[in-house]
């Protein structure tokens, strides 16, 4: 009767949907096997790990989630000023953007699968300056005129080990194929910091 109503609604005499074999049609639409659909209907599929029953169920990550994680990891370098991503910050922002709730170790594994590596940064990448350092410098510059007006003597102490280009050596960035020249790659698609060579002033 349902098939007759469908045919009557469309004004056709041929079959619109094979309701006799719904498992096969569902499998074709979802891109999976017919046996898997039947197991889902009967409830015979268990989410527990058979080898390790106490282990939590695996997190299902599709291509959309992978693109989201890659976009989040690279978005830190595209900010103004750029920020240095860590595993904690990537994990926190990816979850807030809609990535499936998971542990830091899961984020680490998927970053590795996406071609990211925590390695020494390239010296030909972009400059990096933390927002808290920028804010602290602004506070000091506002206080200096007040201190001088109140009679304070302001002096500067040199730190011989610190230079203007001092930053971390290791950061998350996408690994490149050795056959591809770095000149052909957009730095924003790779990640990293563009820090000038040398100690600077």
Secondary structure, DSSP 4 states (H G I P E B T S, - for coil): -HHHHHHHHHT-SS-SS-GGGHHHHHHHHHTS-HHHHHHHHHT----S-SS-TTSPPPPP--HHHHHHHHHHHHHGGGSSS-----HHHHHHHHHHHTPPP--HHHHHHHHHHTTEEEEEPPTTS-----HHHHHHHHHHHHHHHHHHHTT--------TT--TT---SEEEEE---TTS-GGGS-GGGT------SS---
